[in-house]
């Protein structure tokens, strides 16, 4: 999961209960404790917390085994490793194969930043059944996310209003409103999460992973990173190159880009995915219900969004589908080719004045459940991105960049350009222009790029492989659609990934799967 393709992201409310959970462990005294020697207490997993997205406890694994959860104690501030601690929520499925064939733990990060690994891994657990034959499958909520001292900002009602705002301002009044809302959101994050905001950088999460490796009993970290998880994995490899075991990066972030370049790249990526959707729909034997030609599809979507900018249509309950929500919904459907049918349905309905499907897709992007509660994915996303990235932009700078963004994407360009205001007036200074992932001395890392990826454009895989260093980054190309490659179920990709993780067989650099 990448930075959201919308002008703003938001957060979950800080209720008294969740605030207590967020601060749990933050005042613990660890001065006399060796955290690497701690023992994890694995128990059956509870239902996901509100900040993790809610829902039911994970279903048993094939064969009846239960998912297990535990909490890792980590320093709040890695510069003070003997100081206060926080809890990092973990989940695992123990290896299904013989003990003498077990390699160790395979740690997953599914992206965001801000995604809950504790709630995500069970949803995809069956897809990794082959990897589970030799690994304990493990994931976690990174610090600031889900159950791991979650960052809190606005409440649910405020977020409903926040996501209805105009994310592509057309005049000075709308620009001033957007900037004021950004400042209000960021001030709420500081008020509710001041203690956590300086300590949610990717470097902090990478250090948590090395502590996790030690506590899990592994000499090396075996790792599967997806989307932002590739950036986290690259930072880990830079900090701990000798501790890298077998690692795979899928849906790869370009580590050489600053936040402006990353936003521009996403605008291009989502436009490419939309173009591919339009071509696919109009090339079918049956008529495409949302346009006669690919150009017609794009033009009709553009007109829909223009109309919604002036007159929203009914959505879900009392909420209306705005231009911003519709654009969010379209982007969400472009993450996977499997969702294209829902995009077609949503567009058909919206053309007839019914915004329910596009709003459901937008709610999914924003972390909103059907009962109106928000996970904290958006708050965490903003907090981690702003702590990581140094640039801070003004409305004047964004306006100057608009022509370039519009050229990259007539549909998504404005939204991605205005999203650069997200860190304006953020309480914590950004760490760097872009992450350092150079990892001389690391074991090989398999870097998988998808030519049709909307959120992490294909070129990022080559940039990541090069930045990791000679003999470390090994690039594999998948000619497909959607965000990431392994979940496409492409046999060539899965055989290459499984072969490396299970048998240590590194594919030839430059391998192409289609």
Residue pairs with C-beta under 8 A, 6 or more apart in sequence:
1 110
1 111
1 112
1 114
1 115
1 226
1 227
1 228
1 455
1 483
2 111
2 227
2 228
2 253
2 266
2 455
2 456
2 483
3 9
3 228
3 262
3 263
3 266
3 381
3 385
3 419
4 328
4 331
4 365
4 366
4 378
4 381
4 419
5 266
5 267
5 270
5 327
5 328
5 331
5 412
5 415
5 416
5 419
5 454
5 455
6 167
6 324
6 327
6 328
6 331
6 365
6 415
6 419
7 167
7 168
7 178
7 324
7 414
7 415
7 416
7 418
7 419
7 421
8 162
8 163
8 165
8 167
8 178
8 181
8 182
8 185
8 324
8 419
8 422
9 366
9 378
9 379
9 381
9 382
9 422
10 153
10 154
10 159
10 162
10 163
10 185
10 366
10 374
10 378
10 379
10 382
11 151
11 152
11 153
11 154
11 159
11 185
11 188
11 189
11 374
11 376
11 378
11 379
11 380
11 382
12 18
12 50
12 51
12 150
12 152
12 153
12 154
12 155
12 156
12 159
12 367
12 373
12 374
12 375
12 376
12 378
12 379
13 152
13 154
13 155
13 156
13 158
13 159
13 374
14 22
14 152
14 153
14 155
14 192
14 193
15 155
18 49
18 50
18 51
18 150
18 152
19 152
19 192
21 49
21 51
21 147
21 150
22 51
22 149
22 150
22 151
22 152
22 193
22 196
23 149
23 195
24 87
24 149
25 73
25 85
25 86
25 87
25 149
26 76
26 84
26 85
26 86
26 149
26 195
26 196
27 84
28 73
28 84
28 85
29 84
30 73
30 75
30 82
30 83
30 84
30 85
31 82
31 83
32 82
33 73
33 82
35 73
35 74
35 75
35 81
35 85
35 211
35 215
36 211
36 214
36 215
38 72
38 73
38 215
39 215
40 70
40 71
40 72
40 90
40 215
40 216
41 70
41 71
42 68
42 69
42 70
42 92
43 68
43 69
43 70
44 57
44 66
44 67
44 68
44 69
45 57
45 58
45 66
45 67
45 68
45 69
45 91
45 118
45 122
46 57
46 69
47 54
47 55
47 56
47 57
48 54
48 55
48 57
48 116
48 118
48 119
48 146
49 146
49 147
50 373
50 375
51 116
51 145
51 146
51 147
51 150
51 375
51 376
52 116
52 118
52 119
52 141
52 146
52 147
52 375
53 116
53 119
53 146
53 367
53 369
53 375
53 377
54 369
54 371
54 373
54 375
55 119
55 369
58 67
58 91
58 122
58 125
59 122
60 66
60 67
61 67
61 93
61 96
61 125
62 126
62 129
63 96
65 93
65 94
65 96
67 91
67 92
67 93
67 122
67 125
68 91
68 92
68 93
68 94
69 89
69 90
69 91
69 92
69 118
70 90
70 92
71 87
71 88
71 89
71 90
71 147
72 87
72 88
72 89
72 90
72 140
72 208
72 211
72 212
72 215
73 85
73 86
73 87
73 88
74 85
74 86
74 87
74 88
74 143
74 207
74 208
74 211
75 81
75 82
75 83
75 84
75 85
75 86
76 83
76 84
76 85
76 86
76 149
76 195
76 196
76 199
77 83
77 84
77 198
77 199
78 199
78 203
78 204
78 207
86 143
86 148
86 149
86 196
87 147
87 148
87 149
88 140
88 141
88 142
88 143
88 148
88 208
88 212
89 118
89 140
89 141
89 146
89 147
89 148
90 118
90 138
90 139
90 140
90 212
91 117
91 118
91 121
91 122
91 138
91 139
91 140
92 105
92 136
92 137
92 138
92 139
93 121
93 125
93 132
93 136
93 137
94 136
95 102
95 132
95 133
95 134
95 135
95 136
96 129
96 132
96 133
97 132
97 133
97 134
101 133
101 134
102 134
102 135
102 136
103 134
103 135
103 222
103 246
103 502
104 135
104 136
104 216
104 217
104 218
104 219
104 220
104 222
104 245
105 135
105 136
105 137
105 138
105 213
105 216
105 218
105 222
106 128
106 131
106 135
106 136
106 137
106 138
106 222
106 223
106 224
106 501
107 138
107 139
107 140
107 209
107 212
107 213
107 221
107 222
107 223
107 224
108 117
108 120
108 121
108 137
108 138
108 139
108 223
108 224
108 225
108 226
108 229
109 115
109 117
109 139
109 140
109 142
109 223
109 224
109 225
109 226
109 228
109 229
109 232
109 233
110 117
110 120
110 121
110 124
110 139
110 226
110 227
110 229
111 225
111 226
111 227
111 228
111 229
111 251
112 142
112 145
112 227
112 228
112 377
112 380
112 381
112 384
113 142
113 145
113 202
113 228
113 232
113 380
113 381
113 384
113 385
114 144
114 145
114 376
114 377
114 378
114 379
114 380
114 381
114 383
114 384
115 145
115 228
115 377
116 141
116 145
116 146
116 147
116 375
116 377
117 139
117 140
117 141
117 142
117 146
118 139
118 140
118 141
118 146
118 147
119 146
120 139
121 137
121 138
121 139
124 487
125 132
125 137
127 486
127 487
128 137
130 498
130 502
131 137
131 224
131 498
131 501
131 502
133 502
134 502
135 222
135 501
136 216
138 212
138 216
140 148
140 208
140 212
141 147
141 148
141 150
142 148
142 200
142 205
142 208
142 232
142 380
142 384
143 149
143 196
143 199
143 200
143 204
143 205
143 208
144 150
144 151
144 193
144 196
144 199
144 200
144 380
144 383
144 384
145 151
145 376
145 377
145 380
146 375
146 376
146 380
149 196
150 376
150 379
150 380
151 189
151 192
151 193
151 196
151 197
151 200
151 376
151 379
151 380
151 383
152 189
152 192
152 193
152 376
152 379
153 185
153 188
153 189
153 192
153 193
153 379
153 382
154 162
154 185
154 188
156 372
156 373
156 374
158 188
159 366
159 368
159 374
159 378
160 319
160 372
162 181
162 185
163 324
163 325
163 328
163 362
163 366
164 312
164 319
164 320
164 322
164 324
164 325
165 177
165 178
165 181
165 322
165 324
166 174
166 177
166 178
166 309
166 322
166 323
166 324
167 178
167 323
167 324
167 327
167 414
167 415
167 418
167 419
168 309
168 323
168 324
168 414
168 415
168 418
169 175
169 177
169 178
169 418
170 309
175 395
178 395
178 418
178 421
179 395
179 421
179 424
182 421
182 422
182 424
182 425
183 424
183 425
185 382
186 382
186 423
186 424
186 425
186 426
186 427
187 425
189 197
189 379
189 382
189 383
189 427
190 197
190 427
193 379
193 383
194 427
196 383
197 383
197 387
197 427
197 428
198 387
198 428
200 380
200 383
200 384
200 387
201 384
201 387
201 388
201 431
202 231
202 232
202 235
202 384
202 388
202 435
203 235
203 239
203 431
205 232
205 384
206 232
206 235
206 236
206 239
206 240
207 239
209 221
209 223
209 232
209 236
210 221
210 236
210 239
210 240
210 243
213 220
213 221
213 243
218 245
219 245
220 243
220 244
220 245
220 246
220 443
221 236
221 240
221 243
221 244
221 245
221 247
222 245
222 246
222 247
222 501
223 233
223 236
223 244
223 245
223 246
223 247
223 248
224 247
224 248
224 250
224 501
225 231
225 232
225 233
225 247
225 248
225 249
225 250
226 249
226 250
226 251
226 484
226 486
227 250
227 251
227 253
227 455
227 456
227 483
227 484
228 253
229 249
230 249
230 250
230 251
230 252
230 253
230 447
230 456
230 464
231 253
231 255
231 435
231 437
233 247
233 249
233 445
234 249
234 253
234 255
234 435
234 437
234 439
234 464
234 467
234 468
235 435
235 436
235 437
236 243
236 244
237 244
237 247
237 437
237 439
237 442
237 445
237 468
237 472
238 435
238 436
238 437
238 438
238 439
241 439
241 440
241 441
241 442
242 441
242 442
244 439
244 442
244 443
244 445
245 443
246 443
246 500
246 501
246 504
247 443
247 445
247 446
248 445
248 446
248 448
248 486
248 497
248 500
248 501
249 445
249 446
249 447
249 448
249 461
249 464
250 448
250 484
250 485
250 486
250 497
251 448
251 450
251 453
251 455
251 456
251 483
251 484
251 485
252 447
252 448
252 449
252 456
252 460
252 461
252 464
253 262
253 456
253 460
253 464
254 261
254 262
254 265
254 456
254 457
254 459
254 460
254 463
254 464
255 434
255 435
255 436
255 437
255 460
255 463
255 464
255 467
256 434
256 463
256 467
257 265
257 434
257 460
257 463
258 389
258 390
258 391
258 433
258 434
259 385
259 389
259 391
259 420
259 423
260 391
260 393
260 401
260 420
263 405
263 416
263 417
263 419
263 420
264 404
264 405
264 408
264 416
265 457
265 459
265 460
266 412
266 416
266 454
266 455
266 457
267 405
267 408
267 409
267 412
267 413
267 415
267 416
267 417
268 408
268 409
268 457
269 453
269 454
269 455
269 456
269 457
270 331
270 334
270 409
270 411
270 412
270 454
270 455
271 408
271 409
271 410
271 411
271 412
271 413
272 452
272 454
272 457
273 334
273 452
273 453
273 454
273 481
274 298
274 301
274 330
274 334
274 411
274 412
274 454
275 294
275 298
276 452
276 481
277 297
277 334
277 340
277 343
278 291
278 294
278 295
278 297
278 298
279 294
280 337
280 340
281 288
281 290
281 291
281 294
281 297
281 340
281 344
282 288
282 291
282 292
282 293
282 294
282 296
282 297
288 297
288 344
289 344
289 348
290 297
290 300
290 301
290 344
290 347
290 348
290 351
291 297
291 298
291 299
291 300
298 410
298 411
300 347
300 351
301 330
301 347
301 411
302 410
302 411
304 326
304 347
304 350
304 351
305 323
305 326
305 327
305 411
306 323
308 321
308 322
308 323
308 326
309 322
309 323
312 320
312 321
312 322
312 323
312 355
313 320
313 321
313 350
313 353
313 354
313 355
314 320
314 321
314 353
314 354
314 355
314 356
315 321
315 325
315 355
315 356
315 358
315 359
316 355
316 356
316 359
316 360
316 363
319 359
320 355
321 329
321 350
321 355
321 358
321 359
321 362
324 415
325 355
325 358
325 359
325 362
326 350
326 355
326 358
326 362
327 411
327 412
327 415
328 361
328 362
328 365
328 366
329 346
329 357
329 358
329 359
329 360
329 361
329 362
329 365
330 343
330 346
330 347
330 358
330 361
330 411
331 365
331 412
331 454
332 339
332 361
332 362
332 364
332 365
333 339
333 340
333 342
333 343
333 346
333 361
334 340
334 343
334 454
335 454
335 455
335 482
335 483
336 481
336 482
336 483
336 487
337 480
337 481
337 482
337 488
338 482
339 361
342 357
342 361
343 361
345 357
346 357
346 358
346 360
346 361
347 358
349 355
349 356
349 357
349 358
350 357
350 358
363 369
366 374
366 378
367 374
367 375
367 376
367 377
367 378
368 374
369 375
382 422
382 423
385 422
385 423
386 422
386 423
386 426
386 428
386 430
387 428
387 430
387 431
388 430
388 431
388 432
388 435
389 423
389 430
389 431
389 432
389 433
389 434
390 429
390 430
390 431
390 432
390 433
391 420
391 423
391 430
391 433
392 423
392 424
392 426
392 430
393 420
393 421
393 423
393 424
394 424
395 421
397 420
398 417
398 418
398 420
398 421
401 417
401 420
402 413
402 414
402 417
405 413
405 414
405 416
405 417
406 413
406 414
407 413
409 416
423 430
437 464
437 467
437 468
438 467
438 468
438 469
439 445
439 468
439 469
439 472
440 469
440 472
442 468
442 469
442 472
443 472
444 471
444 472
444 473
444 474
444 500
444 506
445 468
445 472
445 473
445 474
446 474
446 476
446 496
446 497
446 500
446 506
446 507
447 461
447 464
447 465
447 468
447 473
447 474
447 475
447 476
448 461
448 475
448 476
448 477
448 478
448 484
448 485
448 486
448 493
448 496
448 497
449 458
449 459
449 460
449 461
449 462
449 475
449 476
449 477
449 478
449 485
450 458
450 478
450 480
450 481
450 482
450 483
450 484
450 485
450 488
451 458
451 477
451 478
451 479
451 480
452 458
452 479
452 480
452 481
452 482
453 482
453 483
453 484
454 482
454 483
455 483
456 483
458 477
461 475
461 477
462 475
464 473
465 473
465 474
465 475
465 509
466 473
467 473
474 506
474 507
474 509
475 509
475 510
476 493
476 496
476 507
476 510
476 511
476 512
476 513
477 510
477 511
477 512
477 513
478 485
478 488
478 490
478 492
478 493
478 512
478 513
478 514
479 512
479 513
479 514
480 488
480 490
480 513
480 514
481 488
482 488
485 493
485 513
486 493
486 494
486 497
490 513
492 513
492 514
493 513
496 507
496 511
496 513
499 505
499 507
500 506
500 507
